[in-house]
Amino acid sequence: MAQAGTGVAATAPAVACIENDDFVVISREGPDVGSDIIARKKPDPHTKASCVFQVRPSDYKIAKAGEAKYVKALQGNMLVLDQGTGPSPRGLSVVDLLKRKEVWSGEYYNEEEDAKTGPQGVTFWRYLGPGKEAQCEDYKKIVAQSFTPLMVIKGTLSFPGLQFKPQGAAKCVVGQ
C-alpha cells in the first residue's frame, strides 16, 4: 500500500516474539529507537502463542518505542533487556514477569562478546567505570586515538537470586 503523496510503500513495523511454557513476549519495532514490548501469561504451556502485537487488558506493558529498550532473552519468568542507542557501555536490565517489575539494572560491555542467558542467569561483561592510567596498560594509546578506556569484568547475574558473581579479574577495554 502506498502512502499518499510519497510514492513510497508503507511497511508495517517488524514484530518479534519470544516464548516459553509460561510467557510470550511480543515486541514491535519503533519508528526511531526501541520497541513497544508487552508480555502476557500463557493460559497453557502447550499452546503456541500468537505473534501479533495487540495489547490486551491483562498484558504487562514493559516498554514503549522511543525508550531505546530491546528484548535480549527470556528465561523462565526473567526477561533480559538491552537499553541504549550507541556503543558500549549499554544498559542491561532484568524484568521479573511474575512481579511485573524491573528487578535489576546495570551497564554492560558487548563489543567483544554479547550477553548470554541460560537457566542459571545471564553472563556478560559488566561495566565498572572509566579506566585509569594505573589500571590500563594501553591507557595513553587508547586516549591518543580519541577513545575511552573502560574497566569491565566478566561474570554471571544469577537467576533468581540476582547476585553478580565475577569470573576472573577486571580488565581494561576500549570504549567510545
VOGU-3710 file (C-alpha; in Angstrom, 3 decimals, decimal comma):
1> maqagtgvaa> 0,000/0,000/0,000  1,454/3,401/-0,931  1,391/6,418/1,339  -0,389/9,391/-0,177  1,965/11,817/-1,859  5,221/9,985/-1,125  5,317/7,264/-3,745  6,906/5,044/-1,065  5,296/1,819/0,049  4,287/1,833/3,705
11> tapavacien> 5,585/-1,109/5,676  4,296/-2,380/8,982  6,751/-2,286/11,888  8,579/-5,570/12,426  7,111/-7,756/15,170  9,121/-10,402/17,031  8,080/-12,933/19,652  9,895/-14,998/22,204  8,103/-17,513/24,393  8,481/-20,311/26,901
21> ddfvvisreg> 5,951/-22,512/28,719  4,713/-19,626/30,876  5,019/-16,374/28,923  5,062/-14,821/25,482  6,907/-11,534/24,976  5,953/-9,560/21,881  7,998/-6,632/20,623  7,246/-4,236/17,805  9,986/-2,064/16,311  9,530/1,641/16,856
31> pdvgsdiiar> 9,931/4,247/14,114  13,220/5,546/15,533  14,686/3,692/18,508  13,487/0,967/20,802  10,483/-1,271/20,715  6,994/-1,462/22,109  7,269/-4,507/24,390  4,444/-6,423/26,060  4,357/-9,698/27,985  1,444/-11,977/28,555
41> kkpdphtkas> 0,974/-15,106/30,637  0,153/-18,154/28,545  -3,047/-19,965/29,547  -1,498/-23,338/28,745  2,205/-24,259/28,427  1,496/-26,411/25,368  -0,229/-23,669/23,395  1,767/-21,848/20,734  1,213/-18,134/21,285  0,019/-15,838/18,531
51> cvfqvrpsdy> 2,774/-13,449/17,434  0,557/-10,431/16,848  1,181/-7,130/18,604  -2,237/-6,380/20,011  -2,417/-5,083/23,576  -4,932/-6,845/25,794  -6,166/-5,525/29,160  -4,222/-8,210/31,070  -0,917/-7,616/29,219  2,106/-6,242/31,044
61> kiakageaky> 3,346/-3,206/29,102  7,130/-3,234/29,544  8,377/-0,521/27,174  7,269/1,962/24,561  9,124/2,757/21,351  11,401/5,711/21,937  12,670/4,322/25,258  15,518/2,521/23,443  14,771/-0,885/25,003  15,188/-4,167/23,135
71> vkalqgnmlv> 14,425/-7,793/24,060  17,536/-9,955/24,524  16,269/-13,145/26,166  13,527/-14,828/28,169  14,465/-17,378/30,824  11,620/-18,637/32,994  9,931/-15,519/34,363  13,032/-13,351/33,805  13,142/-11,094/30,744  16,538/-9,613/29,825
81> ldqgtgpspr> 16,511/-6,242/28,044  19,225/-4,246/26,291  18,986/-0,463/26,591  20,662/2,254/24,585  21,251/3,800/21,211  25,032/3,857/20,990  28,099/1,717/21,554  29,174/0,168/24,862  28,634/0,574/27,677  24,926/-0,093/27,251
91> glsvvdllkr> 22,177/-0,703/29,756  21,162/-4,220/30,727  18,081/-4,876/32,820  16,128/-7,837/34,115  12,355/-7,732/34,432  10,555/-10,302/36,601  7,378/-11,034/34,650  5,645/-12,591/37,680  6,279/-9,495/39,812  5,709/-7,219/36,788
101> kevwsgeyyn> 8,687/-5,028/37,609  12,332/-4,419/36,812  14,391/-6,250/39,421  17,957/-5,451/38,268  19,709/-2,938/36,051  23,287/-2,062/35,260  25,649/-1,418/32,376  27,456/-3,909/30,196  30,129/-4,020/27,516  29,158/-6,026/24,429
111> eeedaktgpq> 31,915/-5,243/21,924  33,870/-8,496/22,437  31,136/-10,879/23,471  27,397/-10,378/23,812  25,420/-11,260/26,936  24,366/-14,920/27,080  21,318/-16,087/29,017  20,805/-19,588/30,376  18,994/-21,375/33,220  21,469/-20,129/35,835
121> gvtfwrylgp> 21,344/-16,470/34,769  22,852/-14,008/32,332  26,607/-13,920/31,693  28,098/-10,661/30,456  30,961/-8,165/30,728  29,805/-5,764/33,461  30,899/-2,156/33,098  32,720/-0,987/36,240  33,629/2,568/35,237  36,230/4,550/33,334
131> gkeaqcedyk> 39,709/3,061/33,224  42,583/4,893/34,891  46,188/5,001/33,749  47,302/2,698/36,596  44,749/0,056/35,525  45,180/0,191/31,754  48,397/-0,902/30,101  47,393/0,840/26,845  45,820/3,895/28,502  47,887/6,518/26,617
141> kivaqsftpl> 47,412/4,765/23,267  43,632/4,483/23,804  43,293/8,151/24,770  45,602/9,296/21,924  43,219/7,625/19,452  40,293/9,593/20,958  38,773/6,532/22,607  37,892/5,960/26,252  39,449/3,292/28,475  36,749/1,299/30,291
151> mvikgtlsfp> 37,029/-1,194/33,131  34,909/-4,347/32,779  34,641/-7,735/34,453  33,002/-10,894/33,159  30,502/-12,601/35,414  27,053/-14,107/35,792  23,986/-12,457/37,265  22,188/-15,397/38,889  18,527/-16,264/38,455  16,518/-15,996/40,631
161> glqfkpqgaa> 18,879/-14,518/43,256  20,145/-11,614/41,105  23,649/-11,755/42,574  26,541/-10,890/40,232  29,378/-13,415/40,538  32,613/-12,317/38,801  34,602/-14,810/36,728  38,229/-13,719/36,911  39,813/-10,290/37,120  38,680/-6,943/35,762
171> kcvvgq> 40,304/-5,740/32,553  40,678/-2,528/30,595  38,974/-2,311/27,183  38,472/0,333/24,508  35,220/2,296/24,554  33,860/5,274/22,667
//
